[in-house]
Amino acid sequence: MRKATDVFGEWAEKGKDRGMEKPHAIPVDEMI
């Protein structure tokens, strides 16, 4: 099984992560 960070990194390189910024902003801010 591949690591989630590897998969998401590929998505980011391909632009597949677009549109995820706003829904994830609050939880990510809370984590960091």
C-alpha distance matrix in Angstrom:
0.0 3.8 6.7 9.1 11.8 10.6 10.4 13.7 15.2 15.0 16.5 19.2 20.1 20.5 22.4 20.2 20.4 24.2 25.6 23.1 25.4 28.0 26.0 23.8 26.7 28.2 25.1 24.0 27.6 27.6 24.6 26.1
3.8 0.0 3.8 6.4 8.5 6.9 7.0 10.4 11.5 11.5 13.3 15.7 16.5 17.3 19.2 17.4 17.5 21.3 23.0 20.6 22.6 25.5 23.9 21.5 24.2 26.0 23.1 21.6 25.2 25.6 22.6 23.7
6.7 3.8 0.0 3.8 5.4 5.3 6.6 8.8 9.9 11.2 12.8 14.5 15.8 17.2 18.6 16.9 16.2 20.0 21.6 18.8 20.3 23.2 21.7 18.9 21.4 23.0 20.0 18.3 21.8 22.2 19.0 20.0
9.1 6.4 3.8 0.0 3.8 5.4 5.1 6.0 8.3 9.9 10.5 12.1 14.2 15.4 16.1 14.1 13.0 16.7 18.1 15.2 16.8 19.5 17.9 15.3 17.9 19.6 16.8 15.3 18.9 19.4 16.6 17.8
11.8 8.5 5.4 3.8 0.0 3.8 5.5 5.2 5.9 8.6 9.8 10.3 12.2 14.2 14.9 13.8 12.4 16.0 17.7 14.9 15.8 18.9 18.0 15.0 16.9 19.0 16.5 14.2 17.5 18.5 15.6 16.0
10.6 6.9 5.3 5.4 3.8 0.0 3.8 5.5 5.0 6.4 8.7 9.9 10.7 12.6 14.3 13.4 12.9 16.6 18.9 16.7 17.9 21.2 20.5 17.9 19.9 22.3 20.0 17.7 20.9 22.2 19.3 19.6
10.4 7.0 6.6 5.1 5.5 3.8 0.0 3.8 5.4 5.2 6.4 8.8 10.0 10.8 12.3 10.6 10.7 14.4 16.5 14.5 16.4 19.6 18.7 16.6 19.1 21.6 19.4 17.6 21.1 22.4 19.9 20.7
13.7 10.4 8.8 6.0 5.2 5.5 3.8 0.0 3.8 5.3 4.9 6.1 8.6 9.7 10.2 8.7 7.6 11.4 13.4 11.2 12.8 16.1 15.4 13.2 15.5 18.2 16.4 14.4 17.8 19.5 17.3 17.8
15.2 11.5 9.9 8.3 5.9 5.0 5.4 3.8 0.0 3.8 5.4 5.1 6.3 8.7 9.8 9.8 9.0 12.3 15.1 13.3 14.1 17.8 17.8 15.4 17.0 20.0 18.5 15.9 18.9 20.9 18.6 18.4
15.0 11.5 11.2 9.9 8.6 6.4 5.2 5.3 3.8 0.0 3.8 5.4 5.1 6.3 8.6 8.4 9.2 12.4 15.4 14.4 15.8 19.4 19.4 17.6 19.6 22.7 21.3 19.0 22.1 24.2 22.0 22.0
16.5 13.3 12.8 10.5 9.8 8.7 6.4 4.9 5.4 3.8 0.0 3.8 5.4 5.1 6.0 4.8 5.7 8.9 11.8 11.0 12.9 16.4 16.3 15.0 17.2 20.4 19.3 17.5 20.6 22.7 21.0 21.3
19.2 15.7 14.5 12.1 10.3 9.9 8.8 6.1 5.1 5.4 3.8 0.0 3.8 5.4 5.0 5.9 5.2 7.8 11.1 10.4 11.2 14.9 15.6 14.1 15.5 18.9 18.3 16.0 18.6 21.3 19.7 19.4
20.1 16.5 15.8 14.2 12.2 10.7 10.0 8.6 6.3 5.1 5.4 3.8 0.0 3.8 5.6 7.7 8.5 10.4 14.0 13.9 14.6 18.3 19.3 17.8 19.0 22.6 22.0 19.5 22.0 24.7 23.0 22.4
20.5 17.3 17.2 15.4 14.2 12.6 10.8 9.7 8.7 6.3 5.1 5.4 3.8 0.0 3.8 5.5 7.9 9.4 13.0 13.6 15.0 18.4 19.2 18.4 20.1 23.6 23.2 21.1 23.8 26.5 25.0 24.8
22.4 19.2 18.6 16.1 14.9 14.3 12.3 10.2 9.8 8.6 6.0 5.0 5.6 3.8 0.0 3.8 5.4 5.8 9.5 10.5 11.8 15.1 16.2 15.8 17.2 20.8 20.9 19.0 21.5 24.3 23.4 23.2
20.2 17.4 16.9 14.1 13.8 13.4 10.6 8.7 9.8 8.4 4.8 5.9 7.7 5.5 3.8 0.0 3.8 5.5 8.3 8.9 11.2 14.2 14.5 14.3 16.5 19.8 19.5 18.1 21.0 23.4 22.4 22.9
20.4 17.5 16.2 13.0 12.4 12.9 10.7 7.6 9.0 9.2 5.7 5.2 8.5 7.9 5.4 3.8 0.0 3.8 6.3 5.7 7.7 10.9 11.3 10.7 12.7 16.1 15.8 14.4 17.2 19.7 18.8 19.2
24.2 21.3 20.0 16.7 16.0 16.6 14.4 11.4 12.3 12.4 8.9 7.8 10.4 9.4 5.8 5.5 3.8 0.0 3.8 5.5 6.8 9.5 10.8 11.2 12.6 16.1 16.7 15.5 17.7 20.5 20.3 20.5
25.6 23.0 21.6 18.1 17.7 18.9 16.5 13.4 15.1 15.4 11.8 11.1 14.0 13.0 9.5 8.3 6.3 3.8 0.0 3.8 5.6 6.9 8.0 9.5 11.0 14.1 15.1 14.7 16.7 19.3 19.7 20.3
23.1 20.6 18.8 15.2 14.9 16.7 14.5 11.2 13.3 14.4 11.0 10.4 13.9 13.6 10.5 8.9 5.7 5.5 3.8 0.0 3.8 5.8 5.7 6.1 8.4 11.4 11.8 11.3 13.8 16.1 16.2 17.1
25.4 22.6 20.3 16.8 15.8 17.9 16.4 12.8 14.1 15.8 12.9 11.2 14.6 15.0 11.8 11.2 7.7 6.8 5.6 3.8 0.0 3.8 5.8 5.5 5.8 9.4 10.6 9.6 11.3 14.2 14.6 14.9
28.0 25.5 23.2 19.5 18.9 21.2 19.6 16.1 17.8 19.4 16.4 14.9 18.3 18.4 15.1 14.2 10.9 9.5 6.9 5.8 3.8 0.0 3.8 5.5 5.2 7.9 10.0 10.2 11.2 13.7 15.1 15.8
26.0 23.9 21.7 17.9 18.0 20.5 18.7 15.4 17.8 19.4 16.3 15.6 19.3 19.2 16.2 14.5 11.3 10.8 8.0 5.7 5.8 3.8 0.0 3.8 5.8 7.3 8.3 9.5 11.3 12.9 14.1 15.7
23.8 21.5 18.9 15.3 15.0 17.9 16.6 13.2 15.4 17.6 15.0 14.1 17.8 18.4 15.8 14.3 10.7 11.2 9.5 6.1 5.5 5.5 3.8 0.0 3.8 5.8 5.7 6.0 8.5 10.1 10.7 12.2
26.7 24.2 21.4 17.9 16.9 19.9 19.1 15.5 17.0 19.6 17.2 15.5 19.0 20.1 17.2 16.5 12.7 12.6 11.0 8.4 5.8 5.2 5.8 3.8 0.0 3.8 5.8 5.3 6.0 8.7 10.0 10.6
28.2 26.0 23.0 19.6 19.0 22.3 21.6 18.2 20.0 22.7 20.4 18.9 22.6 23.6 20.8 19.8 16.1 16.1 14.1 11.4 9.4 7.9 7.3 5.8 3.8 0.0 3.8 5.5 5.1 6.3 8.8 10.1
25.1 23.1 20.0 16.8 16.5 20.0 19.4 16.4 18.5 21.3 19.3 18.3 22.0 23.2 20.9 19.5 15.8 16.7 15.1 11.8 10.6 10.0 8.3 5.7 5.8 3.8 0.0 3.8 5.5 5.1 6.3 8.8
24.0 21.6 18.3 15.3 14.2 17.7 17.6 14.4 15.9 19.0 17.5 16.0 19.5 21.1 19.0 18.1 14.4 15.5 14.7 11.3 9.6 10.2 9.5 6.0 5.3 5.5 3.8 0.0 3.8 5.3 5.0 6.3
27.6 25.2 21.8 18.9 17.5 20.9 21.1 17.8 18.9 22.1 20.6 18.6 22.0 23.8 21.5 21.0 17.2 17.7 16.7 13.8 11.3 11.2 11.3 8.5 6.0 5.1 5.5 3.8 0.0 3.8 5.5 5.3
27.6 25.6 22.2 19.4 18.5 22.2 22.4 19.5 20.9 24.2 22.7 21.3 24.7 26.5 24.3 23.4 19.7 20.5 19.3 16.1 14.2 13.7 12.9 10.1 8.7 6.3 5.1 5.3 3.8 0.0 3.8 5.6
24.6 22.6 19.0 16.6 15.6 19.3 19.9 17.3 18.6 22.0 21.0 19.7 23.0 25.0 23.4 22.4 18.8 20.3 19.7 16.2 14.6 15.1 14.1 10.7 10.0 8.8 6.3 5.0 5.5 3.8 0.0 3.8
26.1 23.7 20.0 17.8 16.0 19.6 20.7 17.8 18.4 22.0 21.3 19.4 22.4 24.8 23.2 22.9 19.2 20.5 20.3 17.1 14.9 15.8 15.7 12.2 10.6 10.1 8.8 6.3 5.3 5.6 3.8 0.0
